[in-house]
Amino acid sequence: MTRARIPDCPLARSVEIIDRWWTLEILHVVLCGHTRFSAIRRDLETPADVLAERIAELTEKGLLEADDTADDAGPDDPAYRATALGRSLRPLLLVMAAFGNHRLAPEDRSVILVAEETGQEVDPVVVDRATGRRIDTAGFVFARGPKAGEQVAARYPEARAGR
């Protein structure tokens, strides 16, 4: 497991949770509705023993949980669902996919995000929940929070009082 070099850094904490590249890959498959072990294995073309270890690790981290309510759930082909923590990574998956597609011509993209109702391709952006303003523009910077340790405080300025 990856350990944060600066424990109070939110980016480092995120990397601790995500840890390995396959974390996002498995979550993506489950969040797309492929919840049975056999379906996840088929989609990712992963050996059963490797996938079982990875799912156990994601369950231990609190990203996945067994879904005993799934139809015909059983020991031979268990079902899984993302926990609230796992679902909270979906926006990251959407933005990462968009980032990967931005470098490609539209005709070269293998997976695109579309509005289910219209089929129209969408371009996810990150916005402030309170104002709806895009935050991937100038005017938004990192500042240290009230619990910032020495390393974070040395790197980031204090937040200015609201205007």
Secondary structure, DSSP 8 states (H G I E B T S, - for coil): ----SSTT-HHHHHHHHH-SHHHHHHHHHHHTT--BHHHHHHHHT--HHHHHHHHHHHHHTTSEEE-TTSTT--TTS-BEEE-HHHHTTHHHHHHHHHHHHHTS-GGG-S---B-TTT--B-----B-TTT--BSSSTT----B-TT--HHHHHHS-B-----
